[in-house]
Amino acid sequence: MEKPNLKKNQKLDLDIQDLSYEGKGVAKVDDFTLFVDNALPGETVNAVITRINKNFGFARTLNVVKESPDRVHDIDAVYAQTGIAPLSHLKYDKQLEFKRNQVVTDFSKMGLKDITVNPTLGMESPFNYRNKAQVPVRQVNGKLTTGFYRRRSHDLVPMENFLIQDTKIDEEIIKVRDILRKYKVRGYDEQNQKGQIRTIMVRRAYFTNEMMVVLVSRTRDISHYKDIAKEIMDNPEVKSLYLNVNSKNTNVIFGQEMTLLAGKKYIDDKILGHKYRISPRSFYQVNPVQTQNLYQLAIDKAELTGKEEVVDAYSGIGTIGLSLANKAKHVTGIEVIEDAVKDADQNAKLNGIENADFVVGKTEDVLDEWAKNKMSVDVLMVDPPRKGLANSLMDSLKNIKPKKIVYVSCNPATLARDLSLLSDTYNIGDVTPVDMFPMTNHIESVVALTKK
């Protein structure tokens, strides 16, 4: 294919044919693909080209010439520009369709054409759902400023309302920002590796309303830090305040050094009636309403009778395993991060659950050991990272042969690949996409596989 004569900063009218998996409009110029920010199928937009690669390019909508009936008007374009809410210009029911279609498309590519994909399980109110915020801090015009990066850049867009975060978190970030300004604390200067506060992280427990604040600083010596800590803790909802030191020139948010400045080491929250302790580094689902729906769906698909040996792979702090323990004979959680296993053990004790234990290790290694010892698994719950199930785990599954696998996926492409690899040995049930991240292009799905 010959690349058309397109240049960066060139303006042109484009007819939008489709949406990419990232939620960008797809346009063709002489068969050359352009991915267009803030554009919907059926629209004609006037756009400016922002980048041209060998096989495709990117463009940004300047104005909409012919508009889709699915376009939303009352949401600020800044949310799409920063990548916080890239689908915020698309009506919510159409977002749910888009996510289901993405699962169908990925399955189709892997030849999985006979699997039923149910409608996406959405939210009644798809805004202000996030229980955790990690907000960048920079020095802008001489002032410590919070906001978010413009897409594909490190330019900070000052923001106070983040649309998809708990409103109490947004309010807390402003309060912390103003306290830091009061004591003349400087925001991080990434270019010159100067300044102090890089990130403000706030977690808020949905069911208990407890908040945790973590200040991520380039240096540990923050002047007036005791006064700052006292003022932050004046909010009765803030139960925990940490200082994290990250002196490296990196995109990784946390450094190794984490110091409790005030309050307790953790905050408490609940999922499906069970209590969980959440520390600064804990993996904890960010959408509390949909987490309960997602876990309940996984539990329902497991069809437990109380006689099953259940393995919860990638178990984290134990949230899925402990949620189903009262329906199983025994639950074994497997997790590679030692601190998460300690948290999971603590959470089991906290809830008086005696038929669950957690081990440190890779799931495939533990299952191989079980297979050698002729131990069996009735139900394997897997909730892997975006890369899906490791090849070595696939080999382990052939050895241990769980009677049922319940797969919770955060990436339909790797889910489709893994189901294709397992389809010789397992019957694949219907798939339900769950909208854990409204206004974004991310999709979770749940499916049960039964041994043939």
Salt bridges, closest charged atoms under 4 A:
ASP37 OD1 - LYS24 NZ 2.79
ASP37 OD1 - ARG151 NH1 2.74
ASP37 OD2 - ARG152 NH2 3.34
GLU43 OE2 - ARG71 NE 2.79
GLU67 OE2 - HIS73 NE2 2.80
GLU97 OE2 - LYS94 NZ 3.65
GLU160 OE2 - ARG177 NH1 2.85
ASP166 OD2 - ARG204 NH1 2.85
ASP178 OD1 - ARG177 NE 2.97
ASP178 OD1 - ARG181 NH1 3.98
GLU190 OE1 - HIS154 ND1 2.82
GLU210 OE1 - LYS264 NZ 3.00
ASP227 OD2 - HIS224 ND1 3.66
GLU231 OE2 - LYS182 NZ 2.71
GLU237 OE1 - ARG204 NE 3.10
GLU257 OE1 - ARG220 NH2 2.52
ASP268 OD2 - LYS264 NZ 3.52
ASP268 OD1 - ARG277 NE 3.80
GLU303 OE1 - LYS404 NZ 2.64
GLU309 OE1 - HIS330 ND1 3.86
ASP357 OD2 - HIS330 NE2 2.85
ASP378 OD1 - LYS403 NZ 2.82
ASP395 OD1 - LYS398 NZ 3.98
ASP418 OD1 - ARG417 NH2 2.95
ASP430 OD1 - LYS301 NZ 3.37
ASP435 OD1 - LYS99 NZ 2.64
